Amino acid sequence: MNLLAEITYDGELSAWAYGILAGMFLIIVGGLCWCFYRALTAASKDASEQFPDDV
């Protein structure tokens, strides 16, 4: 078994590579959206409406 075989690269990703790339993109974007949603719901919990101060 030759572990140092010559690597040929044709300049394109395989279908598996595109699938993994899309999956990681969805995980990252989904995680950021979930974090933003959690932050907004935590900030608005038990919050009363804010009015401008009288000047």
Rosetta blueprint (number, residue, H / E / L):
1 M L
2 N L
3 L L
4 L L
5 A L
6 E L
7 I L
8 T L
9 Y L
10 D L
11 G L
12 E L
13 L L
14 S L
15 A H
16 W H
17 A H
18 Y H
19 G H
20 I H
21 L H
22 A H
23 G H
24 M H
25 F H
26 L H
27 I H
28 I H
29 V H
30 G H
31 G H
32 L H
33 C H
34 W H
35 C H
36 F H
37 Y H
38 R H
39 A H
40 L H
41 T H
42 A H
43 A H
44 S H
45 K L
46 D L
47 A L
48 S L
49 E L
50 Q L
51 F L
52 P L
53 D L
54 D L
55 V L
